[in-house]
Amino acid sequence: MAAEGPSKAEEQLQGKAFTSPEEAVKALVEACRQNDTQGLLALFGPEGKDIVSSGDEVADKTQLSKFVEDYEAKHRLEQGTPGDRHTLCG
């Protein structure tokens, strides 16, 4: 049986896998733009709960809007360590 990537259960534990860094950034920005907490949790996995929610919905929404604003103003992917890329915004 050929491997087809992570199973749905593995994705829920680890976060969603992408075929390219650009695809991952696009999904992140879209989830932020939609204020989609569940979508962000799907991207980061359960370990990302503290990143996704501070417990203050108003502050979280403000932070997501600021990220999208900075992203739309200027963004680029930068090579980090081998296999890692960083999104620089603003």
Secondary structure, DSSP 8 states (H G I E B T S, - for coil): ----S--HHHHHHH----SSHHHHHHHHHHHHHTT-HHHHHHHH-GGGHHHH--S-HHHHHHHHHHHHHHHHH-EEEEE-STT-EEEEE-
